[in-house]
């Protein structure tokens, strides 16, 4: 289908996750006819839940920080702000210490600095160095962007005079549980930007939904798509793009071939690279650089207990030193209708279990969890395990920025979106997906010469000068704290 004078411009969108959904909404609002395809039986992608009987099995727990400006604008437009609950703390526990929890509260807020320094999560002197390290990284100038993308967070920390193994381990815990990438892999550039966003919008630390993502987040978006007349095609997996004359001429979905005018591919990077055959490579050889981007699985485990386990706290819990990077939230304490403990658990470091059977992987994850939370097999009603081997998460690895594509692919009518694409967010997260979807929608709008630009909101940050001044002002304090760690 092609657009002509007096007809609605047509856009084919492949990918029913947040990137594809947000692009579809904005383009439909501007008069485009949209066909949205997804290979799954539901919309939402990695931000959703699958219904099994009376249980809603989350793809993985999700948090909504206050710096998610594009997401909060969608929330306001949909009128679903009442679906969210504020959360201010991030609890941590060592193996064998249950139920003695320690926690950071509004960790990026200066108003809570003293409380966090004396929280007991870290010895006081190393807590000082931990927060000084964050300030130091945030103070790095933007012109060092290329250099920061070539060094890991661990590498950056080990180059500083204040380094200690304890603060390196705490950064590792926060990164592995927060963005599912170990500090020895994640780009220091990415870490710098995320910290700047969170420091500017620190309270509450984040919000969570009062129920499952599918019902309270994805379904309102799906209703908006329907109201705008977007044609949604589920269980239609894109298998090939056919190029001709420097354009994408056809999209092949199994045994069905569709003509395309303009097409947006909003699928994860591991699925996009499968489309890079000879035909597409000849049209845009630069896209082959995406093969250098990395992804790895992050498993989810939904555990439904037969009783309420006393001592499990409200909010997110980080299991310090967990073999498989475990963290969880007891959703029974925030979702209505759940009377017994229901853990939505994520294994951020699942790589070593990826080749095992589901039964063996579950056994290993349960063994790791029992080191922190006491329970017996008889306490468990049901376990839902999702290895996500076929749905790996994009990694913000060092050196990746150079290979990440823009919204315009280099092919006249092909556009790209997804949290692996370039954006100001520069992070694998829901806001990253939405912002790239909006960037692609704006590129399509410009090329179609439609009115009403698609606005992409960027997270607010403080001027870097404040971080620089703080770094120099607190340098004597950091030196004294480092001396204290050496003496101890």
N, C-alpha and C positions, 0 to 999 in steps of 0.2 A: 504494500500500500504506500502510495506516495502522496505528499501534500501538494496541493495546487491552489490556484487563486479561488477564494471562496470556499475552500474546504478546510477542515480541522487538520493541523499537522499531526502526524502519527509518530509515536515513539514506542519502540519495543524495549521493555526492561526485563532483564534476566537476573533473577535473584530477589527473593521475597523476604530478605532480612531487613534490618533497619536502614541500610544504605538505599536499597531499592524502593522500600516503602516511602521514605522521606522524599526521594526524587519524584516518585509517582504522584505524591500529594501536591508538591509544588508545581509540577508541570501540568497536572490536570486542572489546578486552580487557574492556570493561565491559558486554558482553552485547548490543550493538547488531548488527543485521543490516545489512551494508554492501554497497552496489553502487557500485563505483568505475569511473568512465568517463574515457577519455582519447582524444583524436583521433589520437594518434600510434600507430605500430605497436609501440612499446616504452614501458615506464615510465621515469621519471627526468626527463623534461622537459629543462631546460637543464643538469642534472647527470647526464650519461650519455654513452654512446658508441654508435656504430652500427657493426656488423660489415660489412666489405667484404672478402670472401675471407678471407685470414689476417690482415688488418689491422683494428684497432679504432680508428676515427676518433673522437677525443674531440670533444664539442661545444665544448670549450675547456678549458684546464687549470684546475684548481681547487686551492686550498690550504685547509688545515684548521687555523686558529689554535687555540691552547689555550683561548681564551675562548669557543669554541663549546660551551658546557656541555650544551645539549640534544642536540647531535649526538654528543658523546662519551658521553653516557648511552646513546643508542641503540647506539653502537658496542660498549659494554660488554655491553649486553643481547644483542646479536647474536653476541658472542664473536669479533669480527673485528679486535681491536686489533692483531694481528700483521700486518695488511695495510698498516700505515702505517710511514713512515720519517720521522725527525726531520730538519728542515732549519733551519739557523741563520743563513744569510747571504742577502743579496740583492745579486747582482753587477751592476755597471754598466760600460758601455763606451761610449766616444765613437767616432764614425765614423773609420775609419782606424787605430784603436789595437789591433785584434785582433793577438795574443791577450793584451794587457795589460789585465787586469780590475781594477777596484777594487770594494770591497764594504763594505756595512754588515753588521755581525754582531749578531744579536739586538738590533735597532736600538732597541727600547723598554726594554731592560734597563739599569738604572743601573750594573750590574756591568761593562758593556761600554762605558761612556760614554767613557773616555779612548781606548780602541781605535778607536771610531767617530769621535771628534773628530780623530784623527791618521790616519785611513784614507786620506786623499787624495781622497776623493770630492768634498769641498769644501775650499777654503782654510781654514786653522784658524780664523781670526776669523769667517768666515761659517758654519763648522760650529757654532761656539758660538752664533751668532745663530739658526741653524736649530733647534737643540734648545731654545733659550730661547723661540722662537716657539711651539713645541709646548707647552712648559710654561705659557706665557702663556694660550694658548687653553684648556688644560685647567683653568686656575684660574678661568675665568669662572663666575659664580654661576648656579645653576639658574633663578633668577627672570628671568634675561636670555634664557631659552629662546626666547621669541617673537621677541626682537630678533635673536638669533643665527640663527634660521631665515630672517630677511629679508636677511641679508648673506652673500655668498659668502666662501669661504676667501681668495680673492685680495683681496676688499674688506677683510676683517679685517686681513690682513697689511699692506696699504697704508695702514691707519689708524694703524700703530704706528711709534714713533720708530726702531726697529731695522731697518726694512724695507730690503731690497736686492733687486735684480733676480735675483741668484743664488739666494737662498733661496726667492724666489717660484717660480723655475723648478724647484728641487728638490722643493718641495711639489707642483708641477704634475706632475712625473714620477711621484712616489709615488702620487698620487691617481689619475692617469690609468691607470697600470698596476695599481694595487691594487684600485680599485673602479670603474674605467672611467668616471669622471666628471671632467671638467676642473675645476680649482680655481676658474675664473671662472664656474662654474655650480653647484658643489656647496655645499650649505648648511654654514655654519660650525658649526651645531648638530650636524650629522651627524658632521663631522670631529672635533669635541670629544669626542663619545661614543665613537667608534671608538678614538681615542688613549687615552682612559681605560681602555677594556677591555684594550687591548694592553699598556699599562704595568703593569696589575695581573697579567697572565698572560703574561710576556714570553719565557719559555724553555721549549722551543725556540720560535723565531719562528713556525714553523708546521710542519705535517706534510703529506706527500703520500702518495698510494697507491703501492704497489709494482707496480701494473698499471692497466688501464683502469677507469674509474669504473663502467661497466656491470657488469663481472664482480665487482669487489671491493667495491662499495658498493650499487648498486641491486639486484642480484640477491639478496643476503642480505635486503634489505628486502622484496623480492617474495616470497621464501620465507616470511618472517614473515607477510605478508598471507595467503598460501595456508594456512598452518598455523592461522590464526585464522578461516578460512572466509569471507574477503572475496571477493566476486564481482567479478573484474576484467574490464572490457569495453574492449578496445583498438579503435582506429580507429572510435570513436563520437564524433563531434564535436557538441557542443551548439550548436544554432542559434537556439533561442528559449526563453524562459521565459514561460509562460502564467499570468497572475494572475487571481484571483477571490476576492472577499470579503476583500481585504487580505492574502491569502496567495498563495504560488506553488502553483498546483494541478497543473501539468504541466510536464515538461521535454521539449523536442522535440530529437531527435537525427536530423537528416535527415528521412527519411520515417517515423521511429518516434517515437511519443509515449508517455511514461511518466508515470503518476501519481506524485506525491511526497508524503511526509509532512513530512520535514525535509530541506533540501537545502543543501549547502555548495559554494560556487563557489570553487575554488582554482586559478584560471587566471591568467596574466599580465594586467596592467592593459590592454594593448592588445586582448586578446581579451575582457575583461570589458566594455569600453565598447561593443563591437559588439552586446552583448545589450540595451543601453539603448534599447529602442524605446518607442513611446507607452504600451504596456500597463505595462511595468515602471516607466517614469517616473511615471505617475499613482499607482502604489503607493508609490514612494519617490523623490520629486523630488530629495532631497538627494544621491542617488547620482550625479547628473549632474555633481557637482563633480569626479568622477574624470577627466572629460575634460580638466581642467586639468593633470593629471599627464603627464609627458613620458617618452618612451622613445626609444632610438635603437639602431641595430644595432652590434654588436661582432663583427667577423668572426673566423673561426678558419681557420687553415691548418695542415694536417698534412703535413709534407714528409718523404718517405722517401728517404734517400740510398742510393747504391750502395756507399759506403765510409764509413769512420769519419773524420770531419774532426778532425784533431788540434788541440787547443787549446780546443775547446768545453768549458766547465766543467760540473761537476755542479751541479744546482739551477737556480733561476730567474735569468734574465738580462734586464736592462733596457737597451734600446738608447737611449742618451741623445740627444735631439734628433731622434729618428726622425720622419719626415714623417707617418706613420700610427700613431704610438703603439705601436710594436712591442715585444713582449717574448716570451720563449720559454723552454721547458725541453726539454733533450734527454732524452726519456724512455727512450732506449736505455741510459742509464747507471743506471736504476733499475728497469726492467721486464725480467724474464727473457725470453730468446728473441730479443732484438733485437741483432744483431751490428753493424749500421751505424747511423750517426747518424740519429735520427728526431726532428725538431723539431716540438713542439706549440706553435704560434705564435698569438698573439692580436694583432689590430689594433684597439686600443682607440679610435682616432680614424679611423673608417672612413667618416664621413659624406660626405666629398668624392668617394668612389668608389662610393657607393650606387647611382647611376644607370647605371653602366657594365656592360658584359657581363662574365661571369665571366672570360673569357680576358684582357680588358684589365685587370680588377682584379688578377688573379693576376700579370700582367706588372709592374704598378706596385708591388705588394707585394714581389715578388722583387727588383726594382731597388732598393728601399729596404733590403732585407735585405742585399744584396751590399755596401752601404756599410760593413757591420760584419763580415760573415762571408764569407770568400772561397770561392766554389764556381763550377763551370761547369754548364751545362745537362746535360752528359753525366753529371754526378754524381748526377742525380735519377732515382730509379726511378719514383716516383709522387707526385702532389700531390692532396690532398683539400682542396677549398675549400668553406667554408660561409659565405656572406655574412650569414646570419641577418637578411636584410631582413624576412622574415615572422616573426621571433622577436626583436624588439628588446628591449633590456635597460632596465628601469625606471631612471630617473635620480633621484638624491636632490637635486633642484634646490631653489634658494631658494624659500621661500614654499609649498612643497609640502605641509607638514605639515597645514595647514588643510583640505586636500582629500582627505587619505588616510582611508579608512573604517576603522571598528572591526570587530571580529569580528561583532557584531550589526549587520545592515544597516539596521534600521528596519522591515523586513518581518518579521512574526511568525516565519516558518519558514525564512527565508533568511539564511545566514551566509556570511561572506567570509574568505578567507585568501590569502596570497601576500605576497611581500616588499614590495609596494607598500602593504599595510595597516599600520595603526599597531601598533607593538610597542616594547618597550624596546630592541630591537636597532637599529631606525631605520636600516637599511642594506640595500642590495640584495646579498644573499649567501645561502649555504645555511642558515646559522643563522637569518637573518631569515625565510626561508621556513618552516623547521621551527617556529620559535617562534610564528608566526602560525597555523600549522596546529594547534598545541597550544592556543592561545588560543581558536580556534574550537571545538575539541573540548570544551574546558571549558565554553564558553557553551552548547553543545548538551546537555552532561551536566546542567548546572544546570536547563535548561528541561525536560528529561526527568525530573528529580528522581532521577537515578541516584546510587548511592553511589560512594565512592572518587573524590575530585576528581582532575582532570588537572593535575599540577604542571608549571608552566612556570618553568624555571630562568633567572634573570637573570644576566648577566655580573657578576663581582665588580669593584669599583672601590675605589681608595683614597679616604679622606676628602678632600674638596676643599681643606680647610685645609692639607694638606701641600703641594699645588701652589701655594697662595697664599703660604705661608711661603717656599717655594723661589723663587718669582718675585721677592719682595722681597729675599731674601738674595742672589740672583744679579744683581740689577739693576746694581750697579757693574761686574760682569764684562761684562754685556751692553753697557753704555755704553762700556766700554773697547774691546770688540770692534767696536762700531759706529765708534768713532773710528779704529780701525786700518783699517777698510775705506775710510773717507773719505781717510785719508792715502795709501792705496795706489791 
